[in-house]
C-alpha cells in the first residue's frame, strides 16, 4: 500500500494574502519563498480529528487549526505579544507531550504553538 510521506502544504483563504503571508513571516519567522515553499525542521507531526462541536479551534467557523512546533514557547509568545499579536493568556501543558499556546492571526485563524516535551 502506498502511504503519504508528510504534510506537503497548508493552504488557506485570505482577504489579503500578501498581508497574511507577511504576518506569518514577521511574527512567526516562517520564511517561505515567493512560491510559499518553506523547508521546516524535521520533527513530530500530529494528525488528529476532533469532534465537530469542539471549541479547541476557537471560532466554530474554523474547520482546521494549524499547529507549529517551537523551541521555546515562552519566548515565542513574548515575541508575538511584542508585535501586538492576539495571543491567548492561557497556556497548557500535557505530561509527556509538551506545552501549548495559541495566537490568532489577522484573518481570525487560531494557530497553536507547541513546544514538544
Phi, psi and omega in degrees: 000132174289148180227152175290154183261343182160181177287125181266345180176164174227123185240138181218149175283149178210142175294325179226085184304320181295316180294319180294319176300320178296320180299314180296323178290310187285325183267324183251352179076019179283100189267061178288150178279187184295344177260001181089002181287126180228125179265103182274161176286148177295146178167180184291148174229132179258133174238111185217143175262142179245157176301150182300336182259017180297145173256007182297331182273002184088244182299136176298341178286339182280117185271336179224162176225129177279137179236127177248135172284139177229155180283317185224100184300314182300317180294319179295316180295321177296319178299316180295317178298319180297333178269005177081016181288155179277091184257131175297141179289331185273145167236167182222145177236136175239120181308130178077352181250312178138197182246148184230146172216168185222148175223149176251126182286171184298344179263005176091011179273123177283131181239134179263141176244131187233123171258101183300150179292000000 
